[in-house]
Amino acid sequence: MGWNISRGVAVATMLVGLTVGASAQAQELAMVEAITDWSVYVDQDPKVCFIVSQPTKSVARRGGQEVSVNRGDIRFHISVIPGQGVAGEPSFLAGYPLKPEAAVKMEIGGTKFEMYPDAAVHQEYAWTAPADDAGLIAAMRKGADAVVTGISARGTTTIDTFSLRGFTAAVEKAKQLCK
């Protein structure tokens, strides 16, 4: 792939994925605010801020036909970790093991991005290359929806649509909280 994912970012992002889905973890992170379709979380030790959203629509296809599949939590995150110099790192939690070496595609208003799984960090997550982080966040600020297409390790294609309503306010709140 040519790039590495910060282990601290990956672990912190996974905590938020667990927090949204499991009440036991909710004691570790505090949701600061829900802004339309995005929630802002803060962890104080070390200082980490996230915004998180769930898809408004999910479709799975196998062999060109729509199919029903079982998936875990599906989330899109933006992480802000001042202690590691991370001003905004996008990540996608697919809710299933992603096909190794297959890029996850993201489209926002005609602008296309790729995210990459790294099974050595977590088999259900994909991240943008660091050079693409700012461009993706800028596109998300301008867009109405983000469509994320991934391929599972079993070959099923999933298409998740995330609303971007409240995204800009949520990302600004996270950056403000994690100065």
FENWOUR-V262932 format. One line per field, one symbol per residue. burial: I if it has 24 or more other C-alpha atoms within 12 Angstrom, else O. Layout:
BEGIN
burial: ???
END
This chain:
BEGIN
burial: OOOOIIOIIIOIIIIIIIIIOOOOOOOOIIIOIOIOIIIIIIIOOOIIIIIIIIIOOIIIOOOOOOOOOOOOIIIIIIIIIIOOOIIIIIIIIIIIIIIIOIIIIIIIOOOOIIIIIIOOIIIIIIIIIIOOIOOIIOIIIOIOIIIIIIIIOOOIIIIIIIIIIIIIIIIIIIIOIIO
END
